[in-house]
Amino acid sequence: MPLTGKIAVVTGSSKGIGFAIAKEFAENNDAIVIVCSRNLKQAQIAADKIKGNVFADELDVTDDMSVNKFINRILYDHNRIDILVNNSGYQFDRNIWYKKFHEGTIEELQRIIEVDLKGSVRLSRAVIPIMLQNANTDCKKENKGGVIVNISSTPAIAGYTEGSPYNITKAANIALTKCIAKEYATNNIRAYTLALGSIATLGTIESMTQEERYSAAQESSMKRWGKPEEVAKVAACIADNSFSFATGNTIVIDGGTILL
């Protein structure tokens, strides 16, 4: 299988898109997957639902100490990290999303940045030295370096009339991917962004009215919501070495809404 034996960390993977990615990596690609959540019990419940080599661990991406302890545990247990998916994101908040740009507060923006951007930066900075060591010491060509996947959104590319704090933060994640891709390409560390459209996670669907759900589905050329499993398939594909001559790309998964 494409990811056999690879150690994959998927943040925010106790539910939603992160859970689907962890499941795809473990069950269909034979990766060794670390399911992460701020709540260890939730992480364990999620891990128990996935077949294969799956381990639960506690991680708060907003806390430096939590990140450091988490990384040390992974290295102690598995000795390496080959794939990082920065999926943790601030929960959808209607009170923030539907505010006009000038009505929002710095505090609201900061709360989202702390998880979506700073969380991704913290994990990437912690994992890159490990991936550099992989590149320098591993004699197996297929295991050298590593892959980092950041999660963004299509409004971060095209703009949108709502959700400016989320969109500003997700646009920064695209820049983060480019920085990593440019700086570490010669070390065989690849980075990608997945820019997502309307993906039908339980949290998103339940936060919207029926009219809002229908309206969101009509935005795409396919006139439907995407499935978390469809995002997971793309994540597994780019984590594989068959993508070895592509890096820094923003891959749009939105049913044909944004055409680049």
Secondary structure as the mmCIF struct_conf table of DSSP 4:
data_model
#
loop_
_struct_conf.conf_type_id
_struct_conf.id
_struct_conf.beg_label_comp_id
_struct_conf.beg_label_asym_id
_struct_conf.beg_label_seq_id
_struct_conf.end_label_comp_id
_struct_conf.end_label_asym_id
_struct_conf.end_label_seq_id
TURN_TY1_P TURN_TY1_P1 PRO A 2 GLY A 5
STRN STRN1 ILE A 7 VAL A 10
TURN_TY1_P TURN_TY1_P2 THR A 11 GLY A 12
BEND BEND1 SER A 14 LYS A 15
HELX_RH_AL_P HELX_RH_AL_P1 GLY A 16 LYS A 23
HELX_RH_PI_P HELX_RH_PI_P1 GLU A 24 ASN A 28
HELX_RH_AL_P HELX_RH_AL_P2 ASN A 29 ASN A 29
STRN STRN2 ILE A 32 SER A 37
BEND BEND2 ARG A 38 ASN A 39
HELX_RH_AL_P HELX_RH_AL_P3 LEU A 40 ASP A 48
TURN_TY1_P TURN_TY1_P3 LYS A 49 LYS A 49
BEND BEND3 ILE A 50 ILE A 50
BEND BEND4 GLY A 52 ASN A 53
STRN STRN3 VAL A 54 GLU A 58
TURN_TY1_P TURN_TY1_P4 VAL A 61 THR A 62
HELX_RH_AL_P HELX_RH_AL_P4 ASP A 64 HIS A 78
BEND BEND5 ASN A 79 ASN A 79
STRN STRN4 ILE A 83 ASN A 86
HELX_LH_PP_P HELX_LH_PP_P1 TYR A 90 PHE A 92
HELX_RH_AL_P HELX_RH_AL_P5 ARG A 94 TRP A 97
TURN_TY1_P TURN_TY1_P5 TYR A 98 TYR A 98
BEND BEND6 LYS A 99 LYS A 99
HELX_RH_3T_P HELX_RH_3T_P1 PHE A 101 GLU A 103
HELX_RH_AL_P HELX_RH_AL_P6 ILE A 106 ILE A 112
HELX_RH_PI_P HELX_RH_PI_P2 ILE A 113 LEU A 117
HELX_RH_AL_P HELX_RH_AL_P7 LYS A 118 THR A 137
HELX_RH_3T_P HELX_RH_3T_P2 LYS A 141 ASN A 143
BEND BEND7 LYS A 144 GLY A 145
STRN STRN5 GLY A 146 SER A 153
TURN_TY1_P TURN_TY1_P6 THR A 154 THR A 154
HELX_RH_AL_P HELX_RH_AL_P8 PRO A 155 ALA A 158
BEND BEND8 THR A 161 GLU A 162
HELX_RH_AL_P HELX_RH_AL_P9 SER A 164 TYR A 184
HELX_RH_3T_P HELX_RH_3T_P3 ALA A 185 ASN A 187
TURN_TY1_P TURN_TY1_P7 ASN A 188 ASN A 188
STRN STRN6 ILE A 189 LEU A 196
STRN STRN7 ILE A 199 ILE A 199
HELX_RH_AL_P HELX_RH_AL_P10 LEU A 202 GLU A 206
TURN_TY1_P TURN_TY1_P8 SER A 207 SER A 207
BEND BEND9 MET A 208 MET A 208
HELX_RH_AL_P HELX_RH_AL_P11 GLN A 210 ALA A 217
TURN_TY1_P TURN_TY1_P9 GLN A 218 GLU A 219
BEND BEND10 SER A 220 SER A 220
TURN_TY1_P TURN_TY1_P10 SER A 221 MET A 222
BEND BEND11 ARG A 224 ARG A 224
STRN STRN8 GLY A 226 GLY A 226
HELX_RH_AL_P HELX_RH_AL_P12 PRO A 228 ALA A 239
BEND BEND12 ASP A 240 ASP A 240
HELX_RH_3T_P HELX_RH_3T_P4 ASN A 241 PHE A 243
TURN_TY1_P TURN_TY1_P11 SER A 244 PHE A 245
BEND BEND13 GLY A 248 GLY A 248
STRN STRN9 THR A 250 ILE A 253
BEND BEND14 ASP A 254 ILE A 258
#
